[in-house]
């Protein structure tokens, strides 16, 4: 799959760039966490998915430190419901600079953090999957995971 990187000054401009890319026949667009002037790209992609018909949209990347795995799975599910098969979720552990300065968290065991996000989104949220003990993320008592997350 070939695509282009978008970078708008704000969310609306990023959505308009995605619409223009689709009109030009581009197959996919990608954006970093700064692809819309520093706002979060997940809702931007959701808005673009609702306003387009064919173009694939993907994160390059979502930092794993900024989201609980259940929230990340729910966000991906929502975009997939709007635009089935058109959303690509790229995740990564980020850098010490962003984790500590932007999120105010300790940058510790980045590969373990990333692996846990992948396991929790890819396995633990599927119906009938065995639950795993989390070392980084602990769900609140009584919380429920969406049954169809990250299939």
N, C-alpha and C positions, 0 to 999 in steps of 0.2 A: 504494500500500500504506500502510495506517495502522497505527500501533503505539504502544507506550508505552516509556518509559525505566524501567529497573529500577536499583535501587541497594540492594544488600544489605550487611549489616555484615560478611559473610564469604561464602565460596564456596557453602556449603550453603544459606544464606538466599537468595542470588541464584538458585540452581537452583529452590528452592521457589517463589520469586516467578514464575519463568518457567512452572512447572507450573500455578500459580494463574491466570496470565494466559491460558494455553491453555484451562483449564477454564471461564474466563469468556467464551471465544469471541474473544479478542483475536487479531488476525492476525499481529502481529509484536512483538518486543521488541528494544530497543537498549540498549547500555550503553557508557559511556566506560571508559577504563582503570581508573577507580576504582569500577566498578559492583559490586564484591564486596569492599569493604573494603580496596582497594589491591592485591589479588592479580590476577594476569593473567587476563583474561577469556576467552582462547582455550580453556583447559582447562575453564573453567566452562561455556562454550557447548557444548563436546563432551559434558560430563556431562548438561546439560539436553537436548541433542539425543537422547541415548540414552534419556531418561526421558519424552519427549514424542513426539507423532505428527504434528502438523500445524503448529504455530507456527513462524514464521521467526525466526531470531536473527541479530543483526548488531552489528558493532563500530562505535562512533562516537567515536573512531577508534582504530586501532592506530598507535602512533608508529613511523615507518619506521626510526628510529635504533636501536630496541631489538632488531631482528632482521635476520639475513641474509635476502635474498630467497628463497633455497632453503628455509630453515626456515619462513618465512611461507607459502610455497606448500605445503609438506608439511603444515603445520597445517590449512590450508584444505581440502586434499584429504582429510585424515582426517575432518574434520567432515562433508564432503560424502558420504563413504562411509557414515557413521553416519546421516545425515539428508539424502538426496539432494535438492538444490535448495532447501534451507531455510536455508542460511548465506549471509549477506551480509557481505563483508569491506570495511570502510571503512578507508582508510589516510590518513595525514596527516603533515606534516612536524613537527608539534608546535611548541614555542616554545623560545627560547634558554634560558629558566629550566629547563625539564625536561631538555633535552638535555645541558646543561652540569652541572647540579647532580645530577640523578637518574642519568644515564648516564655522566657524566664524559667526555663527548666534546665536541669543538669544533663549535659550531653554525655550519657553513659551507655555503653554497650549498644551502639547504633545498629549493628547487624542483628542483634537479638531483638531489638525493638521492631525492626523491619520484618524479621521472620515471624514475630508474634502477630503483627498486623495481617500478614499474608495468611497465616494459619487461621486466625480468628475469623477473617472475612471469607476465606475460601472453604473452610471446613466446619468450624463450630457453629456457624449460623445456618447450615443446611438442615432440613428436617431429618431427624434420626441420627445425626452425626454425634459421636461421643463428645462430651464437653472436655475442654482442656484446662489445666491449671495455668493461670496467667501469672506471670511475674511482674509485668509492667502495667497491665490494665486489670482492674478488678471491677466487675459490674456491681451496681448497687443492689443490696438485698431486695429480692422480689422483682427485679427488672426482667423483662421478657425480651428475647431476641426475635426479630421478624423471621418467620419461618422460611421465606423464599429468598433471603438475602444471599447475594453473590453466588448464584448457581452457575 
